[in-house]
Amino acid sequence: MSDIVNNTAHHRYELTVDGHIAATHYELADGVITFVHTEVPPELGGKGIGSKLIKGALDQVRADGLKVIAQCPFVKAYIDKHPEYADLLKA
């Protein structure tokens, strides 16, 4: 497995596994990143790929000093399950 890549040209974090790309799409403005949609190909379903992708993306967001709006239900659910990321949410 490769690491999570921030594809700024396509406004998404990507994780490529076995030739398939899982991606979480975002919008960025004024130091706030809004996660709008996460896609995991069916071939990668049920393997924890989505969670790995979101964890890697949130770790990069933290390193970049950004705040998060979890518009995407998958990202919101991940943060709900992992309260160590709750401080990233924009109040």
HUBELFEN-V588724 format. One record per pair of residues at least 24 apart in sequence whose ideal C-beta (glycine too) atoms are under 7 Angstrom apart, sorted by the first residue. I is the first residue (numbers start at 1). J is the second residue. Records with the same first field share a line. If there is no record, write none. Layout:
BEGIN
I: J, J
END
This chain:
BEGIN
3: 56
4: 53, 56, 57, 60
6: 60
13: 53, 56, 57
15: 49, 52, 53, 56
17: 44, 49
20: 44
22: 49, 50, 53
24: 53, 54, 57, 72, 75
31: 66, 67
32: 66, 67, 69, 90
33: 61, 66, 68
34: 69, 71
35: 68, 70, 71, 72, 75
36: 71, 72
37: 72
38: 72, 74, 75
50: 74
51: 78
54: 78
58: 85, 88
61: 88
62: 88
END
